[in-house]
Amino acid sequence: MKSTQSLLSIQTLGELKAAGYQVRSIKEELRENLIRKIRNHENPFEGIWGYEESVIPDIERAILSKHHIILLGLRGQAKTRIARLMVNLLDEYIPVVAGSELNDDPFCPISRYAKDLLAEKGDATPIAWLHRSERYTEKLATPDVSVADLIGDADPIKAASLKLPYSDERVIHFGLIPRSHRCIFVINELPDLQARIQVALFNILQEGDIQIRGFKMRLPLDIQFVFTANPEDYTNRGSIVTPLKDRIDSQILTHYPKSIEIGKKITAQEAHLAPQQKDRVQISELLRNLIEQIAVEARQSEYVDAKSGVSARLTISALENLVSAAERRLLLNNETQTYARINDLIGVIPSITGKIELVYEGEQEGTANVAQHLISKAIRSQFVQYFPEPEKAKKMKEKNPYHEVLEWFGSGNTLDLLNDASNETYRRELRKVKGLENLVQSTFKNISENEKFLMMEFALHGLAEYSQLSKKMLTRSLQFSDLLSGMFNTKDFGKFDDEDDDEFDWKKRK
């Protein structure tokens, strides 16, 4: 085959024939280009992480089989992103009859316009070149989508302007599907499509043709269909009618990231951070791990509706808000650079509340409490990845690495960490806690100064989550104190302080 540049210079059907151009169906095109990429060890789905051993091989097998595909999975599992990346498996350009609204193949036209033009001009028929980026159509299924939207209908305005009777097929206004001839056509959230509209897709999927109103016409469409659906939709909003489901050749199940490392890759790739934020705010791996752990805890939480899922958009929004919380603090203190803190996680609560569906649909503040609970659970889960487990250390008595810190608080001392404290104030306050700096330095060798203070703060949060200290959220700060003194403070009631309080508070809400 000639180079792209030489092909684009071809202007007529005669020149296309002379060049020896070979026509392929879209499924053959996808299949052959995928074969080439697999042999060259090229990844056709760049930027999709965690699916290398599961979803992507299934998609590749479906394309090799020339199947229509449905991607079935919970929200935020990259279903639409995968469908859009399939465009990369198309040829860069294909020839179409110039002026055709149905992307007519010059060698096999289907529209009345293209057939008439070829009959009139023969080899002199003008050719246009369609780029692969223009060969993708996406439609979100909503209850108001009609057959006319997808297939087409008679257009009275066209009939009047062309002075044609309604019996003439030239008065037809074609819908999205015929206009996607030789393209990838994606229908998102398929169960939302009304059953009678789904029925209209039967012939297209099986025989590749359509019927419009009473017109005796057959359009042998060449389309690669990709559908997406959420399992929850089957019961909450609708269902896929059985004959349609039977005509979709491959059903591929998607899933959430199976590890925190994969989740971090996705979040870092998708988060939109301003260049100034990247320069001003440093984020440690600890905080990135905590953000991913929040999503893990949400997906396992008894308070969060598992059927709805917890989108990857939660961690993306959370990272963006974490950076913005640190940046806001930096601006308030007229500083040039800062290091994100554990306390900045208060800024990610709005990112969580909008991304989870509760099992119990309570008042709005219920969602915020659950968000705080998820952050606490994430800190508890990650704490033992960095520090000795407090419950085991407690049995060591004098050798307990937390002994000096707990003794300082047990002597009646408290620590208030202001949410918007300057870097200098933040460090000064943490240094007040006797034994805290030594704990971090003995646990982590060759730790940077910024990371040292972050770990000092993290140690306090972790001890609080393991019920070794009391942690209380005030209006503008976070207060740490001895556990016993905290238990007698009524302001702690109703908060998610430990597992027993969680259970009590939730039952009380019910």
C-alpha angles and dihedrals in degrees: 000000000000123000120273092252094053092046092052089056090063109103106170140046091245092057089047091054092047090052089058094237112183119212119223132184115247091251091053089047092053092044097050094044090049090051089054092049093048091051090049091046091239120154110231091190104056114181095026107119130191096020098086094107100031125023101024095053088050091052092047091051090050092051092048087052090049091237134162106240139216119193109207120193149109124284119294098023097125095254095142092041090056092049091052092050091058086078087076088069093061124093111268092242136008128190120248133178104268112252095016115139092201099054090247118205106235089222095047112023120186105182126081090234094056094043092051092047093050091047090052102042105021112184090002090066107130117246128209127192121233118206119222091242087067093052097077126089124181127190127183109219111233130166091253095059109118136201087250090058093053104029108016143246143219110286114217092194091055090047091052096045093047092039091231130146119246088249091069113094090217089078090066118114105207120223130225097281099056088044087056093061108147090013141102110261119197126192112192121207093011096186089065089067111098115253094244089054091049088054089059088064095059098090094040093057098042106032100016095232139105139212124211120200110302097331116129098224138124123206110189095208121198106210137150106218122205120181130188128201142170117227089225090063092067091073106020105045111007144302142253108257111243099240090052093048088050090056094053102089103204128032111195122193119217126199144189122268110291095212139032091241092059090046091053091053091053094045094047091048096048102036113104108217123174115241089243090055092052090051096045104038126055118199121200124218087246092065092044088053091049092053091053090045090056089060091047091052091047092053090051098039121117088215095058121076105246092198091064093049128209111267124226083237087078093068092041092054091041093055091048091050093045091056091045091051090054091044092051090052090049091052093048090055096042091238126151100213137016142176118235113248137207087247089061088070086084084077093062094061093091088052090056101042094060095046103053133071114209124225085224112046099214133155120310094261088060090069091051091052091050089049090054089047091053091051090051092050091049091052090048092050095047097040095076090052088067108023136036113274106266095217092057093040090054090067091056092071108187092018091053104125089212095050097102094046094048091045090055091055091041088060089068099268122140132192124214115196110193114220091228100034117148119248090256094050092044092055094043092053094048091050089059091072106091113231095008096107092045090051091057096042092050091048097045123039122207092007118168120246094249092047091048093060092043089054090047089056091043090053090058093048091048093050089051092051089051090052094249093117136022117247120194128182113221126184096270104009149030118245125206120194143150112302096239095051090048092053091061093051109098092204088075093063115108092022125116096249100145139351096273092052090048092057094044094048094048094049089048090056091051 
